[in-house]
Amino acid sequence: MNAILLTPEDFVAEQRVHLTDRRLAHVLEVHRAAVGERLRVGLVGGKLGTGTVTALDKSALEMEVTLDTDPPTPAPLTLIVALPRPKSMRKVLHVATTLGIKQIHLINAHRVDKSYWKSPRLKPEAVKEVLTLGLEQSVDTILPGVSFHRRIRWFIEDDLPALCAGKRCLIAHPGASEPCPRALDRPCALAIGPEGGFQDYEVGYFVKAGFTAVTMGPRILRVEEAVAALAGRIL
Amino acid sequence: MNAILLTPEDFVAEQRVHLTDRRLAHVLEVHRAAVGERLRVGLVGGKLGTGTVTALDKSALEMEVTLDTDPPTPAPLTLIVALPRPKSMRKVLHVATTLGIKQIHLINAHRVDKSYWKSPRLKPEAVKEVLTLGLEQSVDTILPGVSFHRRIRWFIEDDLPALCAGKRCLIAHPGASEPCPRALDRPCALAIGPEGGFQDYEVGYFVKAGFTAVTMGPRILRVEEAVAALAGRIL
């Protein structure tokens, strides 16, 4: 936790917050802060700043908060990922959030196991929890938008055109011959397949929608590793 | 497991292997292979190829093996990482291996917790296990060399000069103003600090040794995420 993320409900006065949850536990156990110390804070959806500890014991943390800095610029990258196994999905959401990606679409594909769609980790509160951890890690305040699409055809036909407008659109595909481009000068939409890759007909959907199939080389990465490596290259 | 990694001990005849361990379990449970099916295999330190299943039951997997393909080219990147907490170290080793990095140095730093050095995860067999998983994921056969350096001064003075010769040397540092370069045309040595970063005097050691401090932007990544994003950018 490199920043403590605050919500409007934490405020007991205009500039004073009162925390009793895991953030208190973290400050007690990891920061081991004392009264008078200054911690990095941010308001969800708002500015970053500092919180000066005014009271701290096992029951509560109080801080005087100044919010004066804009969060970092969002990464101009829209991520489309075939829903990975739930544990891996959490890692994808975390790394995408820490990289500053603000639009994440999790879609179905032939090789996505149906059981993944029933995981409790897809519930809004579970998703929000991991996104929050990612913002706290990276010192950012803007929650990514995450949406789930159980019908790949509907996603491609109904959502993709608007989502891709004005963007360079890439689909990572192990079989592709074109290397993934670098340092794009305009926003990008990036699609990444499931373990074992998209089926050829699924790649065909994306290509028809204007995507270029690209590769990071012959090695097969875990999806969360691929997200980080591709984003590092593209951004 | 995108490839089954073989060792010379697995061979019961010149082209025949007999497996009874976790690789058997994986083929039974995940591949659900049948006799006659062909699986991707590789010989540790040697070539990649295919194994045709000749016998399979709960007690053993036998394959006729043809090894005819060179493993992918190693990534021209030497990684130097301040020893992270053991769980994170495993992730760093895994992602570095899947990215094709073949030289990994784990070093001490002021902010490395002393307890990390006592973890059983630093033992050679534990390290080899995670490297093997990385090779099986990425379809490669060349185990990275991993070395541990408990004295950062000794590492910098004794090991770094030879290790850096002819390389572009970068140290990832959140405070740096120079952006991390892309697509280097020569081998690179990349140093990444601990949670909370290297101390200024530690960065100074590296700078004196010819390293340039570079940044990936204002966001703070987990070390395993930073490895992947930086490697994606540099390679």
Interface residues (C-beta under 8 A of the other chain):
Chain A: N2 P72 H94 V95 T98 L99 G100 Q137 S138 V139 D140 R182 A183 M216 G217 P218 R219 I220 L221 R222 E225 A228 A229 L230 A231 G232 R233
Chain B: N2 P72 H94 V95 T98 L99 G100 Q137 S138 V139 D140 R182 A183 M216 G217 P218 R219 I220 L221 R222 E225 A228 A229 L230 A231 G232 R233
